[in-house]
Amino acid sequence: MRNNKGIILWFTGLPAAGKTTVATRVYQHLKRRGANVQLLDGDVLRKMHPQPLGYSREERISHVNRVGNAALKLKEEGEVCIVAIIAPYREVRDVVFQRIGAVEIFADAALEVCIARDPKGLYARALKGEILNFTGIGDPYDPPLTPVIHLRTDIESPEESTRRVLEYLLDQGWIDTVEGC
């Protein structure tokens, strides 16, 4: 890493769009190169917090704000903070991003592809009515209008998407190479 300032790379997208897959690959690449990097996964953080939140609109907004606050703290400490979280509401993301200065990365995959992937079986349960307010089925996902990086995770391989993020970091002067990704 060439830059000693912190940065937040915020991956957003539907469930099973590939956010965590690509975010983890970027994290691993940076870690191997000695970067001070942290990965904040929305699902993991939701389970770890002492005051768990549900999935109402208000609770989702609170969760996004919590994650934003944690990411900002890491950025202020000079860390590269990689966030992978659905963050379904555009207006909430926009407000949080203005406050924390995140680089918005849209993991864009068609709903049909996400349903077909369904690694946790959540779409199947939502479609049967077992999970209410599931993002993309019973609750909306507002795609970004102007993401800094727009990944097409339904047609790109995880390697291609990872390379695109690393090339952005290279172009911005954050890293010296994208080799070995």
N, C-alpha and C positions, 0 to 999 in steps of 0.2 A: 504494500500500500504506500502510495506517495503522499497522500493528504492526511494530515493529523487531525483535521476537524471531523466531527461526527456527521453521519448522514443516516437518513431513514429511507429504506426501500420498502414500500408498502404494497404488498400483493393483495388484490381484491378480485372477487369473481364468485360465481355460483359454487355451491358445494360440489365437489368432485371435478372442478374445472382444471385442477393441476397446480393450484397456488402453492400448497405445501411441498409438492414434488419439486417444483422449480426453485422455490425459496431455499429448500434444503440443499439442493445442488449448488446454488450460489454460495450459501453459507459454507459448505464443505470446501469449495474452491478457495474462498477467501481465507478460511481457517488454515488450510494447507500452506498458504503463503504468509502466514504469521500475522494476519490482521486481527485487530481487536474487534471481534464480531459476535453479535448475539442474535439468536433466532427466537422471535416471539410468535408462537402459534396460538391463534385465537381459541381453538378447542382445548388445548392444554391449559392455557391461562384461565379459562372459564372454570375448569375443574379445580384449580389450585387456589383460587381466591377464597379467603375466609367467609365472605358473604356471597354465596353462589347466586347467580342470576338465572332467570328463566329466559323465555324467548318472546315475551311481549315486545311491542315496539319500544316502549320506554326502557325495558331491560336491555334490549339490543343497543340502544343509543348509549346507555350507561356503560356497557361493555366496551364499545368502540372508544368512548372517552377514557376509560381506564387504560386500555391498551395504548392509546395516544399519549397519555401522561407517562407511562412506563417507557415508551419509545423516546419521548423527548428527553427524559432523564438520561438515558443511555447516550443519546446524541450529544447532549451537553457535556458528558464525560469523555467525549471524543471517540465513542464506539461507532462501528457500523451496525446499525440495528435493522434487521430484516424482519418484517411483520408479514404474517400470512393469516388473513382473517376475511371472512365474507364481507363484513361492513356493508349491509345491503342498501342503505339509504344514502343517495348521492349528496343531499344537502348536509347531512351529518358529516360525511367524509370531507366535503369541501370546507366546512368550518374547522374541523380538526386539522386538516392539512394546512390551512392558513395559519393556524396557531403553532404547529410543530414543524412546518417546512418539509413535509414528506415528498418523496418521489413516487407518484402513483403509477403502479404497474398493473395493468388489467390482464388477468388470465381469462381470456375469452374463449369459451367453449359453448357450442350450441346446447340447449337444454336436453335435447335428445341424446347427445353424446354423454352428458353428465349422468343422465338416467341410466344409460347403458353401462357406464363405468360403475356407479353406485357401490363403492368398496365397503361401505358400512351398512348397506341395505336400508338406508334412510329414505331414499326416494320411493322404494317399494312400499315401505310402511306409510309414507305420506300419501301416496296414491290410493292406498286402501283406506285412508281416513284415520289411521292409527296415530299419526303425528299431525297436529294442527299447526298452522302458521309456519310450515316449513318453507324456507326461502326457495323461490322458483316455482313452488306449487301453490301453497296457501298464503304466502306472503311475498311481496314483490322484491325483485332485485333491480336496482337502478344502475345500469351500466354507466361507467364514466363517459363524459362527453369528449374530454381532451386529455386522456392519460399521457403521461410522459413516455411510457413504453406500452404498446398494445401487442400483447402476445396472442397468437391464435393457437391455443393449446389443444384445440380439436383437430388441427391439421399439421402442426409442428410437432416434432419429437421433443421430449424433455431436454435432450441435448441441444437442439436448435434454439429452444426458448432460453435455456441457460446461457448459451453463447450470446444471444441478443442482449441480455441484461449485462453480461460482462463487457460486451463491446460498448454499451452505453457508459459503463464505469471507466473504461479505457479512454473513450472520447472526452469524458469530463475530467480526466486527469487523476482519477482515484486509484487506478491500478496501472501497472506497466505492461502487462501481457494478459491474453486470454487463453494462452496455450494450456493444454492439459485439462480442459473442462469436460 
